[in-house]
Amino acid sequence: MNFFVTQHIVIHRFNINSLTNSSVCQIGSSGMIKPSAQLYNTGGFTEPAPPTTFQPEQSPTEEFVPRVPLVDPS
């Protein structure tokens, strides 16, 4: 049995904070997701990047508050 799905998807803003070798980003329907690993050095880099000097500001009294309300597991 074959199913044919026609979709129209509009994305106004799409943020990806991090990608790893096992990341899967799916938009819409997929009957099968095939794994693919591709590494490209498009910048022609030959050595690691220099260490960063950026230090984020953190207040020791600031408490972490998640943006999504989390419930305790029970």
C-alpha positions as CSV (number, residue, x, y, z in Angstrom):
1,M,0.0,0.0,0.0
2,N,1.4,3.4,-1.0
3,F,0.6,6.7,0.7
4,F,1.3,10.0,-1.0
5,V,1.5,13.0,1.2
6,T,1.5,16.5,-0.3
7,Q,2.6,19.3,2.1
8,H,3.1,23.0,2.0
9,I,5.4,24.1,4.9
10,V,6.3,27.8,5.5
11,I,9.1,28.5,8.0
12,H,9.6,32.1,9.0
13,R,12.4,31.5,11.5
14,F,14.4,28.4,12.2
15,N,17.2,28.2,14.8
16,I,19.6,25.3,15.3
17,N,21.7,25.7,18.4
18,S,24.0,22.7,17.8
19,L,24.4,19.8,15.5
20,T,26.2,16.6,16.2
21,N,27.0,13.5,14.1
22,S,23.8,11.9,15.2
23,S,21.4,14.9,14.8
24,V,18.2,14.4,12.8
25,C,16.2,17.4,11.7
26,Q,12.9,16.5,10.1
27,I,10.4,18.9,8.7
28,G,7.2,17.2,7.3
29,S,6.6,13.5,6.8
30,S,9.2,10.8,6.0
31,G,8.6,7.2,5.3
32,M,12.2,6.3,6.0
33,I,15.2,8.3,7.3
34,K,18.5,7.0,6.0
35,P,21.6,7.8,8.0
36,S,24.2,10.0,6.3
37,A,27.5,11.2,7.6
38,Q,29.4,13.8,5.6
39,L,32.3,16.0,6.8
40,Y,33.5,18.8,4.7
41,N,36.4,21.2,5.3
42,T,35.0,24.0,3.1
43,G,37.3,26.6,4.7
44,G,40.5,24.7,4.0
45,F,41.5,24.7,7.7
46,T,44.6,22.8,8.7
47,E,44.8,23.4,12.5
48,P,42.5,23.9,15.4
49,A,41.0,27.3,16.1
50,P,42.8,29.6,18.6
51,P,41.3,29.7,22.1
52,T,38.5,32.2,22.7
53,T,38.8,35.1,25.0
54,F,35.0,35.6,25.4
55,Q,33.8,35.1,29.0
56,P,30.0,35.2,29.5
57,E,28.8,37.2,32.3
58,Q,27.1,35.2,35.1
59,S,25.8,36.4,38.4
60,P,26.4,33.9,41.2
61,T,23.1,34.8,42.8
62,E,21.1,34.4,39.5
63,E,19.0,31.3,39.6
64,F,18.4,29.2,36.4
65,V,14.7,29.4,35.3
66,P,13.8,27.2,32.4
67,R,11.8,28.8,29.6
68,V,9.5,25.7,29.4
69,P,7.8,24.8,32.7
70,L,9.2,21.5,33.9
71,V,7.4,19.1,36.2
72,D,9.1,16.8,38.7
73,P,9.1,13.2,37.5
74,S,6.8,11.0,39.6
